């Protein structure tokens, strides 16, 4: 997956956005169809490629089962 450099005004939703935090680490944010941020990577990445790999892992888990532990229901 290769990212595109685009202005925020030209982004098409839903999408992932990769950017750097104040510490210089890469992270991603997932934006829903309505443009609202609904998910963020749980960590920062020193390398942009690691951030991209993290997005790929999330995309591939779209069919993952969702569980609610019995003691939390």
C-alpha positions as CSV (number, residue, x, y, z in Angstrom):
1,X,0.0,0.0,0.0
2,X,1.5,3.3,-1.1
3,X,0.2,6.5,0.4
4,X,-0.6,9.6,-1.7
5,X,0.4,13.1,-0.7
6,X,-2.8,15.2,-0.9
7,X,-4.3,18.3,0.6
8,X,-6.8,17.6,3.4
9,X,-9.5,19.2,1.2
10,X,-9.0,16.6,-1.5
11,X,-9.1,13.5,0.7
12,X,-11.9,11.0,0.0
13,X,-13.5,9.3,3.0
14,X,-13.3,6.8,4.4
15,X,-9.5,6.8,4.5
16,X,-6.4,6.4,6.6
17,X,-4.1,9.4,7.2
18,X,-0.5,8.9,8.2
19,X,1.3,11.8,9.9
20,X,4.0,12.5,12.5
21,X,3.5,13.4,16.1
22,X,5.4,16.1,18.0
23,X,8.1,13.5,18.9
24,X,8.6,12.7,15.2
25,X,7.0,9.3,15.2
26,X,4.5,8.2,12.6
27,X,0.9,7.3,13.4
28,X,-2.3,6.8,11.5
29,X,-5.9,8.0,11.9
30,X,-8.9,6.3,10.3
31,X,-11.6,8.7,9.1
32,X,-15.2,7.5,8.5
33,X,-17.4,8.4,5.6
34,X,-18.6,11.5,7.4
35,X,-15.0,12.7,7.9
36,X,-14.9,12.0,11.6
37,X,-11.8,10.4,13.1
38,X,-12.9,7.1,14.6
39,X,-9.6,5.2,15.2
40,X,-5.9,5.9,15.8
41,X,-2.9,3.7,15.9
42,X,-2.2,2.5,19.4
43,X,1.5,3.5,19.2
44,X,3.9,5.7,17.2
45,X,6.3,4.3,14.7
46,X,9.9,5.4,14.1
47,X,9.6,4.2,10.4
48,X,6.8,5.2,8.1
49,X,6.9,1.7,6.6
50,X,6.0,0.2,10.0
51,X,3.1,2.6,10.3
52,X,2.0,1.5,6.8
53,X,2.3,-2.2,7.8
54,X,0.1,-1.5,10.8
55,X,-2.7,-0.1,8.5
56,X,-2.4,-3.2,6.4
57,X,-2.8,-5.4,9.4
58,X,-6.0,-3.6,10.5
59,X,-7.4,-3.7,6.9
60,X,-6.8,-7.5,6.8
61,X,-8.6,-8.1,10.0
62,X,-11.9,-6.7,8.7
63,X,-13.5,-10.2,9.0
64,X,-12.2,-10.8,12.5
65,X,-14.7,-12.1,15.1
66,X,-15.8,-9.7,17.9
67,X,-16.1,-11.2,21.3
68,X,-17.5,-9.9,24.6
69,X,-16.1,-11.9,27.6
70,X,-18.9,-13.5,29.6
71,X,-17.9,-11.6,32.7
72,X,-18.2,-8.2,30.9
73,X,-21.7,-8.7,29.5
